[in-house]
Amino acid sequence: MRAASAVLISALLALLWGAGYYPYRSLTLPGEATPGNSYIALALGVGFSLTIACSLVTLVFYCSRHGHDEPRRYRKER
């Protein structure tokens, strides 16, 4: 394993650790509970994001199946 690969893997593992530690630490701190409005906003945001993502993937498959992404073919004039 080269040094660059070892540095890259260790940096990615550090990011993964941070991505797991920060939410864990935030959820275990004592204090006030999250207000109910935050959960509603989170649910609406996730629902909207999933709707947009599914719609875009559907459009990609539709265009691919119906040939809308094929290059235009021009007729040769005689």
Number of C-alpha atoms within 10 A of each C-alpha: 5 6 8 9 10 11 11 11 12 12 12 12 12 12 12 11 11 12 11 11 12 10 10 11 9 9 12 8 8 7 7 6 7 9 8 8 9 10 11 11 11 11 12 12 12 12 12 12 12 12 11 12 12 12 11 12 11 12 12 13 10 13 13 12 10 9 10 11 11 9 7 8 6 6 6 5 4 3
